[in-house]
Amino acid sequence: MSIYVGNLSYEVTEADLTAVFAEYGSVQRVHLPVDRETGRKRGFGFVEMNTEAEEDAAIEALDGAEWMDRDIKVNKAKPRENKGPSGGGGGGRRGGGGGFSRGY
């Protein structure tokens, strides 16, 4: 299982999250997603802990807590929805050019 941590400062590091969650148990993994285009952190992350009891204790203690001048949201991560291939989908041609600029 994994814990979702939202409303994070863009300055937070994996080491910062590890230190905070380590107060509630053994942290196995921390992941801070970044925007593909800008490389900037997206303001949320995921923490995996050793046991569900440790995760529950961390969620109970940290959900709604103020950290780095923000009220963070901490809860069980939901399984990722399978939305199929990325890229917007929709199919069909739009505007006769398929949405691509041909540079003419």
Stockholm file with secondary structure:
# STOCKHOLM 1.0

chainA/1-104         MSIYVGNLSYEVTEADLTAVFAEYGSVQRVHLPVDRETGRKRGFGFVEMNTEAEEDAAIEALDGAEWMDRDIKVNKAKPRENKGPSGGGGGGRRGGGGGFSRGY
#=GR chainA/1-104 SS CCEEEESCCTTCCHHHHHHHHGGGSCEEEEECCBCTTTCCBCSEEEEEESSHHHHHHHHHHHTTCEETTEECEEEECCCCCCCCSSSCCCCSCSTTTTTCCCCC
#=GC SS_cons         CCEEEESCCTTCCHHHHHHHHGGGSCEEEEECCBCTTTCCBCSEEEEEESSHHHHHHHHHHHTTCEETTEECEEEECCCCCCCCSSSCCCCSCSTTTTTCCCCC
//
